């Protein structure tokens, strides 16, 4: 058998080189070249077919109007784990490829094993492990209380043999744990290298599309928190899910960063227990602290993750700084935005905290990425700075501009209804988000246009 031709591609700029070298000649990046296999074009195709573009082939690609394309909805299969179904966009899609990343020990393998147990006999699955032995996988399944008979497992790391076993057993769900341990015979690079991860993922993706099998890939993460391996790995797959959570907390958050079959930034919340991961049907309850009474430096906001509004508590601590450059620490928020909000508070709110240390934390380990958190963050900071608690049962949301205006945020009515169902009595929101009625149930709604108006409403 002739040896496959290889080339070396830069992971930073994508330029191709005939041989390996320490530095990319085009972009100057060091140690960024990885080996890839060059697939030759088919030589036996008839000349007439090549000239006509697959002439006579019924399956040849054709240019079509979108009106002529059948508007078929992807057939989805419910897994039986509600939070996972939500993050995936409603269930499993035939032939989809999903990449799941997260810190070591956060529960990736546990969740996927529970998924196979929930599917049971409805959809036969195959769990391919490259990091653990079959005895370890069986012991975990027994510890989780899963039925062992329907679960099928394979200990293999060669992608060609994995595809052979999958083609023979014809599972509906294929789990690869993890993609960093898989290697292909076409490359001489070590398993876990950039080229091996890329080629193995590409082979599994082609197999999923050809066979209609739903494939789940477990990915390692780097110290920065991103998926280890080439960036193209995230472009190959249909969905990218990240497990988030504090090491000391029992709650886990599964977030969709990419999903071709559903909403991005969708959120699923789980709690780790002795029997594995349990669903949390009401996540707002775990993100709200049970204070005995009003506490300075605490504010409640309504954030939106995917299609779900969530009530989250944000806490702030403002203290006299002994340093020449006071500290600005944000956990669960963007630190640069915190610095901007402090400048707005000084200019338009009359609170000078330039000589104070400011610490802001989102309770529960969740990360808030939308601008609706601006107003409640300022409320919490001002409450701690003046050592005065906010009114009880107060909720707020809204974007704060540099000129002190309060800008509206999407889906304001859904946020207000979520707050009303949890018993909140007052809401301070952008005027454009305030409904025509001044109340929703027992909750009073105050619409504001400027930061000064918002501060007067709470003080």
Backbone torsions as a table, in degrees:
resi	resn	phi	psi	omega
1	UNK	NA	129.1	-179.1
2	UNK	-68.9	143.5	-179.8
3	UNK	-72.9	136.8	-179.3
4	UNK	-68.9	142.0	178.3
5	UNK	-76.8	139.9	-178.1
6	UNK	-124.8	160.3	174.4
7	UNK	-141.2	175.5	-178.0
8	UNK	-125.5	124.9	-175.2
9	UNK	-116.0	137.7	178.5
10	UNK	-76.7	129.5	179.1
11	UNK	-73.0	-17.5	-177.4
12	UNK	-88.8	-49.6	-174.9
13	UNK	-112.5	-13.4	177.6
14	UNK	85.3	4.2	-179.7
15	UNK	-71.6	149.6	-174.3
16	UNK	-106.0	139.8	-179.9
17	UNK	-129.8	150.3	-178.4
18	UNK	-79.1	-24.8	179.4
19	UNK	-140.8	161.4	-177.7
20	UNK	-76.6	143.5	173.5
21	UNK	-149.0	159.1	-173.5
22	UNK	-68.6	-32.1	-176.9
23	UNK	-125.3	136.9	176.3
24	UNK	-69.5	129.1	-177.4
25	UNK	-73.0	-19.4	-176.4
26	UNK	-90.2	-47.4	-175.7
27	UNK	-108.5	-11.7	177.6
28	UNK	83.2	5.6	-179.9
29	UNK	-73.1	143.2	-178.9
30	UNK	-95.1	142.3	175.6
31	UNK	52.8	40.6	-177.8
32	UNK	-110.7	0.2	-178.8
33	UNK	-87.8	133.2	178.7
34	UNK	-131.9	150.5	-174.8
35	UNK	-80.5	138.3	174.0
36	UNK	-133.3	161.5	178.7
37	UNK	-97.0	131.6	176.4
38	UNK	-90.7	116.4	-179.9
39	UNK	-86.5	118.5	-179.5
40	UNK	-72.1	151.3	177.1
41	UNK	-72.3	153.9	-179.6
42	UNK	-65.8	131.5	-176.7
43	UNK	-99.5	-14.5	-173.7
44	UNK	-95.1	4.3	-180.0
45	UNK	-69.3	138.1	179.6
46	UNK	-61.3	146.3	-177.8
47	UNK	-63.3	-37.7	-179.0
48	UNK	-65.0	-38.7	179.6
49	UNK	-66.7	-37.7	179.1
50	UNK	-66.1	-37.8	-178.7
51	UNK	-70.1	-37.2	-175.2
52	UNK	-90.9	-5.1	179.9
53	UNK	74.3	69.8	-179.8
54	UNK	62.8	43.6	-178.3
55	UNK	-62.0	134.8	177.4
56	UNK	81.4	-3.3	-179.9
57	UNK	-92.4	120.5	-177.8
58	UNK	-68.5	-24.6	-178.1
59	UNK	-95.1	9.1	-178.1
60	UNK	-67.9	146.7	177.2
61	UNK	-63.5	140.8	178.2
62	UNK	-133.1	153.6	175.0
63	UNK	-81.2	122.5	-176.7
64	UNK	-128.1	150.2	169.2
65	UNK	-75.6	146.8	-179.9
66	UNK	-64.7	-23.4	176.3
67	UNK	-65.4	-27.9	-177.9
68	UNK	-85.4	-9.7	-179.6
69	UNK	-80.0	130.9	-179.3
70	UNK	-64.9	128.6	-179.4
71	UNK	-85.7	75.6	-179.5
72	UNK	-95.6	139.7	178.0
73	UNK	-91.0	135.9	179.9
74	UNK	-60.2	129.6	177.4
75	UNK	-72.6	123.1	-178.1
76	UNK	-110.9	145.1	176.9
77	UNK	-118.1	123.0	179.6
78	UNK	-69.8	133.4	-179.3
79	UNK	-76.8	-36.8	-174.6
80	UNK	106.8	-6.5	172.6
81	UNK	-109.0	104.8	-169.1
82	UNK	-57.9	-43.0	-177.9
83	UNK	-67.1	-37.1	177.0
84	UNK	-70.0	-39.8	175.2
85	UNK	-59.3	-40.7	-179.6
86	UNK	-62.7	-46.2	-177.6
87	UNK	-66.1	-36.6	179.7
88	UNK	-74.6	-9.9	179.8
89	UNK	98.4	12.7	177.8
90	UNK	128.1	-5.1	179.3
91	UNK	140.5	-170.9	-179.3
92	UNK	-77.0	139.0	174.0
93	UNK	-110.1	133.3	-178.0
94	UNK	-61.3	129.8	177.8
95	UNK	79.1	9.8	-179.0
96	UNK	-83.2	154.2	177.5
97	UNK	-122.7	121.6	-175.3
98	UNK	-119.4	131.1	177.8
99	UNK	-107.7	124.9	-179.7
100	UNK	-116.0	122.5	178.7
101	UNK	-120.8	164.8	179.6
102	UNK	165.7	166.3	179.6
103	UNK	-63.9	155.8	177.8
104	UNK	-60.0	135.1	176.5
105	UNK	79.0	9.2	-176.9
106	UNK	-82.4	-17.9	174.7
107	UNK	123.7	18.0	-178.8
108	UNK	-64.3	-52.8	-179.0
109	UNK	-65.3	-36.7	179.2
110	UNK	-63.1	-44.2	-179.2
111	UNK	-64.6	-42.5	-178.0
112	UNK	-69.5	-34.8	176.0
113	UNK	-67.9	-39.0	175.5
114	UNK	-65.0	-33.7	177.5
115	UNK	-62.7	-44.3	176.8
116	UNK	-63.1	-38.3	177.5
117	UNK	-65.3	-36.1	178.6
118	UNK	-70.4	-35.1	177.6
119	UNK	-70.7	-37.0	174.0
120	UNK	56.3	-129.3	-178.8
121	UNK	-82.6	-11.6	-178.9
122	UNK	-63.3	-47.0	178.1
123	UNK	-132.8	114.3	179.6
124	UNK	-71.6	138.3	-178.2
125	UNK	-125.1	166.4	177.9
126	UNK	-133.5	122.5	-179.8
127	UNK	-102.1	111.6	-179.7
128	UNK	-100.6	119.2	-178.6
129	UNK	-111.6	130.5	177.0
130	UNK	-113.1	-6.0	-177.1
131	UNK	-111.5	-25.9	-176.1
132	UNK	-121.5	162.6	173.8
133	UNK	-83.4	164.3	178.4
134	UNK	-64.0	-31.5	178.5
135	UNK	-65.0	-38.5	178.1
136	UNK	-67.2	-39.7	178.5
137	UNK	-65.4	-42.3	179.0
138	UNK	-65.1	-38.4	179.0
139	UNK	-65.4	-39.0	178.1
140	UNK	-66.4	-42.5	179.1
141	UNK	-62.3	-38.3	178.1
142	UNK	-68.2	-38.6	178.7
143	UNK	-65.7	-32.5	179.2
144	UNK	-80.6	-6.1	179.7
145	UNK	75.8	28.5	-178.5
146	UNK	-88.6	150.0	174.0
147	UNK	-69.5	124.4	-173.6
148	UNK	-81.0	-27.4	-174.3
149	UNK	-61.0	-44.9	-177.1
150	UNK	-76.3	-12.2	-174.3
151	UNK	-84.0	129.1	178.2
152	UNK	-115.2	134.0	-177.1
153	UNK	-133.9	155.0	-179.7
154	UNK	-143.8	130.6	175.5
155	UNK	-100.8	101.3	-175.5
156	UNK	-157.0	147.1	179.2
157	UNK	-123.0	-11.5	178.4
158	UNK	-84.1	122.7	-173.7
159	UNK	-66.4	-32.4	179.2
160	UNK	-65.4	-42.2	179.4
161	UNK	-72.0	-32.3	176.1
162	UNK	-62.7	-43.4	179.4
163	UNK	-64.7	-38.3	177.6
164	UNK	-62.1	-47.0	179.4
165	UNK	-63.3	-42.0	-179.9
166	UNK	-65.5	-38.3	178.6
167	UNK	-67.0	-31.8	-179.5
168	UNK	-77.5	-42.0	-176.1
169	UNK	-87.8	-18.6	177.2
170	UNK	52.1	59.1	174.7
171	UNK	-75.9	158.7	174.7
172	UNK	-89.1	-23.7	179.6
173	UNK	-130.6	129.5	179.2
174	UNK	-122.5	124.2	-179.1
175	UNK	-112.3	127.1	178.2
176	UNK	-111.8	115.1	-177.0
177	UNK	-126.8	95.0	5.2
178	UNK	-126.3	169.4	-177.2
179	UNK	-67.4	-24.3	-179.9
180	UNK	-70.7	-16.1	179.3
181	UNK	-95.6	-7.7	-175.6
182	UNK	-85.7	141.8	179.0
183	UNK	-138.0	158.9	179.2
184	UNK	-117.4	147.9	-179.3
185	UNK	-71.0	-14.3	-177.1
186	UNK	-75.0	-17.5	-177.2
187	UNK	-117.5	151.2	177.3
188	UNK	-97.7	-3.5	-179.3
189	UNK	-68.1	159.0	-178.5
190	UNK	-72.3	148.4	175.0
191	UNK	-57.5	140.0	-177.6
192	UNK	94.6	-12.4	177.9
193	UNK	-72.1	164.7	-176.4
194	UNK	-59.7	-43.9	-177.5
195	UNK	-67.1	-39.8	179.2
196	UNK	-65.2	-42.9	179.7
197	UNK	-63.5	-42.7	-178.2
198	UNK	-65.0	-48.8	-177.1
199	UNK	-68.4	-38.4	179.0
200	UNK	-65.6	-42.7	178.8
201	UNK	-65.7	-38.8	178.4
202	UNK	-64.3	-40.3	178.9
203	UNK	-65.2	-43.2	179.3
204	UNK	-67.5	-35.4	178.1
205	UNK	-65.6	-43.8	177.1
206	UNK	-62.1	-40.4	179.6
207	UNK	-64.1	-39.7	179.6
208	UNK	-64.2	-42.3	-178.6
209	UNK	-69.9	-35.0	-179.6
210	UNK	-74.6	-37.2	-173.6
211	UNK	-97.1	-18.3	-176.5
212	UNK	81.1	12.1	179.1
213	UNK	-83.0	135.9	175.2
214	UNK	-81.3	123.4	-174.7
215	UNK	-113.1	132.7	174.5
216	UNK	-115.3	125.0	179.1
217	UNK	-109.7	127.5	174.1
218	UNK	-91.8	127.2	-178.0
219	UNK	-117.9	140.6	173.2
220	UNK	-74.1	162.9	178.1
221	UNK	-119.6	153.8	177.1
222	UNK	-84.0	176.2	179.3
223	UNK	-67.6	-19.8	175.6
224	UNK	-82.0	-9.4	177.9
225	UNK	101.0	-3.0	179.3
226	UNK	-88.9	166.4	178.3
227	UNK	-66.4	129.4	178.8
228	UNK	-71.7	148.1	179.8
229	UNK	108.6	-170.7	-177.1
230	UNK	-71.0	149.1	179.6
231	UNK	-64.4	-26.8	-179.4
232	UNK	-65.5	-18.1	178.5
233	UNK	-58.8	-39.8	-179.7
234	UNK	-73.4	-23.7	177.9
235	UNK	-79.9	-25.4	-179.0
236	UNK	-69.3	-39.6	-169.3
237	UNK	-84.1	166.6	-179.9
238	UNK	-87.2	-27.6	-178.0
239	UNK	-145.1	142.9	176.3
240	UNK	-123.5	118.5	-179.2
241	UNK	-115.6	139.0	178.5
242	UNK	-119.8	134.8	171.5
243	UNK	-90.2	128.7	178.3
244	UNK	-124.4	156.6	177.3
245	UNK	158.0	149.6	176.9
246	UNK	-74.5	146.7	-177.6
247	UNK	-62.5	-32.4	-178.2
248	UNK	-92.4	-2.1	-178.0
249	UNK	-99.2	148.0	178.4
250	UNK	-88.4	-4.0	-179.8
251	UNK	-92.0	141.2	179.2
252	UNK	-126.0	141.6	179.9
253	UNK	-119.0	125.7	176.8
254	UNK	-106.3	116.8	-174.4
255	UNK	-118.3	137.9	176.7
256	UNK	-93.3	115.5	177.2
257	UNK	-94.0	-20.3	176.1
258	UNK	-148.8	136.3	179.0
259	UNK	-158.4	111.6	179.1
260	UNK	-77.4	-9.9	-176.8
261	UNK	-119.1	11.6	-178.6
262	UNK	-168.4	-171.4	-177.1
263	UNK	-77.2	141.7	174.0
264	UNK	-83.3	161.9	-177.3
265	UNK	62.0	17.5	173.0
266	UNK	-67.8	148.5	-171.1
267	UNK	-126.0	134.1	171.2
268	UNK	-123.7	135.1	-175.0
269	UNK	-115.0	131.4	-179.9
270	UNK	-129.1	157.5	174.1
271	UNK	-121.7	129.1	-179.9
272	UNK	-81.7	128.6	179.9
273	UNK	-133.6	-176.8	179.5
274	UNK	-65.9	-25.4	-179.9
275	UNK	-99.6	22.5	177.9
276	UNK	99.0	-155.8	-176.7
277	UNK	-88.6	128.1	176.6
278	UNK	-107.4	145.9	176.4
279	UNK	-70.3	148.0	173.2
280	UNK	-114.8	97.3	-174.7
281	UNK	-69.5	-23.5	-179.6
282	UNK	-123.0	80.3	-174.5
283	UNK	-64.5	-27.0	-178.4
284	UNK	-59.0	-30.1	-177.8
285	UNK	-66.4	-32.3	-177.2
286	UNK	-85.5	-18.8	-179.2
287	UNK	-91.1	-1.3	178.6
288	UNK	-109.7	125.0	178.4
289	UNK	-77.8	144.6	-179.4
290	UNK	-92.8	81.2	177.5
291	UNK	-77.7	145.2	177.4
292	UNK	-67.5	-28.1	179.4
293	UNK	-158.8	-178.1	177.7
294	UNK	-58.6	135.6	-175.8
295	UNK	-124.9	130.7	176.8
296	UNK	-62.4	141.6	177.9
297	UNK	85.6	12.6	-178.6
298	UNK	-123.9	131.2	177.5
299	UNK	-140.1	151.3	-179.4
300	UNK	-111.6	131.9	178.1
301	UNK	-123.2	163.6	175.5
302	UNK	-112.5	106.1	176.8
303	UNK	-102.4	164.6	-178.1
304	UNK	-126.3	123.7	178.9
305	UNK	-117.1	107.1	-176.6
306	UNK	67.3	-116.4	179.5
307	UNK	-104.4	9.5	-172.0
308	UNK	-119.8	123.7	171.5
309	UNK	-79.6	138.4	-177.9
310	UNK	-128.8	138.9	172.8
311	UNK	-91.4	122.2	-175.4
312	UNK	-130.7	139.8	177.0
313	UNK	-95.0	133.0	175.3
314	UNK	-114.7	133.0	-177.7
315	UNK	-116.9	144.9	179.2
316	UNK	-133.7	145.8	175.1
317	UNK	-131.5	119.8	178.9
318	UNK	-115.8	123.5	-175.5
319	UNK	-141.7	151.9	179.2
320	UNK	-59.3	131.8	-175.8
321	UNK	-97.0	134.1	174.4
322	UNK	-87.2	-1.0	-174.4
323	UNK	-97.2	157.0	175.8
324	UNK	-68.9	-36.0	175.6
325	UNK	-112.7	100.9	-178.1
326	UNK	-58.9	149.1	-176.9
327	UNK	-81.8	146.4	174.7
328	UNK	-128.4	105.0	-175.0
329	UNK	-118.2	125.9	179.7
330	UNK	-127.0	122.2	176.7
331	UNK	-112.0	117.8	-177.1
332	UNK	88.9	3.0	-179.6
333	UNK	-137.0	166.4	177.1
334	UNK	-82.1	127.0	-174.2
335	UNK	-68.7	-36.8	179.0
336	UNK	-64.0	-35.8	178.7
337	UNK	-69.7	-33.3	176.4
338	UNK	-62.4	-43.2	178.3
339	UNK	-61.9	-39.2	178.3
340	UNK	-65.3	-42.7	-179.0
341	UNK	-65.4	-35.3	177.8
342	UNK	-65.0	-36.6	177.0
343	UNK	-66.9	-40.0	177.5
344	UNK	-64.9	-40.1	178.8
345	UNK	-63.0	-37.8	178.5
346	UNK	-68.6	-45.3	-174.1
347	UNK	-75.0	-42.7	-172.3
348	UNK	-111.4	-6.6	179.0
349	UNK	-114.4	-8.0	177.3
350	UNK	72.8	19.9	179.9
351	UNK	-115.3	111.7	-178.1
352	UNK	-94.1	111.1	-179.8
353	UNK	-118.7	25.3	-177.6
354	UNK	-69.0	-18.3	177.9
355	UNK	-108.4	19.5	-177.3
356	UNK	-117.8	144.8	168.0
357	UNK	-78.3	133.2	-178.3
358	UNK	-122.7	121.5	177.1
359	UNK	-119.3	128.6	179.5
360	UNK	-126.7	134.4	-176.9
361	UNK	-138.6	138.5	173.6
362	UNK	-97.0	122.9	-174.6
363	UNK	-67.9	140.3	174.7
364	UNK	95.7	-2.0	178.5
365	UNK	79.8	5.9	179.5
366	UNK	-78.1	151.7	178.4
367	UNK	-109.5	120.4	-179.4
368	UNK	-95.3	125.1	-174.3
369	UNK	-117.9	7.7	-178.5
370	UNK	-111.9	160.7	-175.2
371	UNK	-78.6	-6.9	178.7
372	UNK	-64.0	-14.1	-179.6
373	UNK	-81.6	-6.4	-174.4
374	UNK	-58.5	-51.5	-174.9
375	UNK	-64.7	-48.7	178.0
376	UNK	-64.4	-29.3	176.2
377	UNK	-63.3	-44.7	178.4
378	UNK	-65.3	-36.7	176.4
379	UNK	-60.9	-45.6	-178.4
380	UNK	-65.9	-40.4	-179.8
381	UNK	-64.6	-46.4	-179.2
382	UNK	-66.1	-36.7	179.0
383	UNK	-62.8	-42.2	178.6
384	UNK	-71.4	-38.7	-177.7
385	UNK	-62.8	-40.3	-179.5
386	UNK	-95.7	-1.0	179.2
387	UNK	55.2	43.8	177.4
388	UNK	-128.7	127.1	-179.0
389	UNK	-72.7	147.6	174.9
390	UNK	-72.7	159.5	177.5
391	UNK	-56.6	145.9	-178.5
392	UNK	-66.6	146.7	178.7
393	UNK	58.5	42.5	177.9
394	UNK	-105.4	137.1	176.8
395	UNK	-131.0	150.7	-176.9
396	UNK	-150.5	155.7	169.6
397	UNK	-161.2	155.4	179.3
398	UNK	153.3	148.2	176.8
399	UNK	-90.4	137.4	-179.4
400	UNK	-107.8	124.6	178.8
401	UNK	-88.0	168.5	-178.0
402	UNK	-66.9	-24.3	178.6
403	UNK	-91.3	9.8	177.0
404	UNK	88.3	4.3	179.3
405	UNK	-81.2	152.6	178.4
406	UNK	-103.2	111.7	-175.6
407	UNK	-93.0	149.7	179.3
408	UNK	-74.1	161.0	178.5
409	UNK	-126.3	159.3	-178.3
410	UNK	-66.8	153.3	172.9
411	UNK	56.9	46.1	-179.4
412	UNK	-65.0	-38.4	-177.3
413	UNK	-66.5	-39.0	178.1
414	UNK	-64.5	-38.3	178.3
415	UNK	-63.7	-42.7	-179.3
416	UNK	-65.6	-39.4	179.2
417	UNK	-65.5	-38.0	177.9
418	UNK	-63.4	-41.6	179.1
419	UNK	-66.7	-38.6	-179.4
420	UNK	-65.4	-36.3	-179.9
421	UNK	-69.0	-19.5	179.0
422	UNK	-97.4	10.9	171.2
423	UNK	85.4	18.0	177.7
424	UNK	-76.6	145.6	-172.0
425	UNK	-106.5	-15.0	-178.6
426	UNK	-148.1	139.3	180.0
427	UNK	-132.7	129.1	174.6
428	UNK	-107.6	115.0	-171.4
429	UNK	-136.8	165.2	173.1
430	UNK	-59.4	145.2	-176.7
431	UNK	-60.8	-33.1	179.4
432	UNK	-69.8	-20.9	177.5
433	UNK	-93.3	-9.1	-178.4
434	UNK	-74.9	131.6	177.7
435	UNK	-72.0	171.2	-179.3
436	UNK	-64.5	-37.6	177.1
437	UNK	-79.0	140.4	-177.8
438	UNK	-77.6	-6.5	-179.1
439	UNK	-138.9	149.3	167.2
440	UNK	-121.7	104.1	-172.5
441	UNK	68.0	-122.2	177.8
442	UNK	-97.0	0.9	-175.9
443	UNK	-89.7	124.2	176.5
444	UNK	-83.2	136.2	-177.0
445	UNK	-114.9	123.6	-179.7
446	UNK	-112.4	115.7	177.9
447	UNK	-93.4	131.2	-176.9
448	UNK	-128.2	152.5	179.1
449	UNK	-112.6	-25.5	-178.1
450	UNK	-125.8	157.2	178.8
451	UNK	-63.0	-36.4	178.8
452	UNK	-61.5	-39.7	177.2
453	UNK	-64.1	-40.9	-179.7
454	UNK	-64.8	-40.9	179.9
455	UNK	-67.5	-37.1	176.9
456	UNK	-65.5	-32.1	-178.3
457	UNK	-68.8	-27.3	-178.5
458	UNK	-101.3	-17.8	-176.9
459	UNK	-109.0	NA	NA
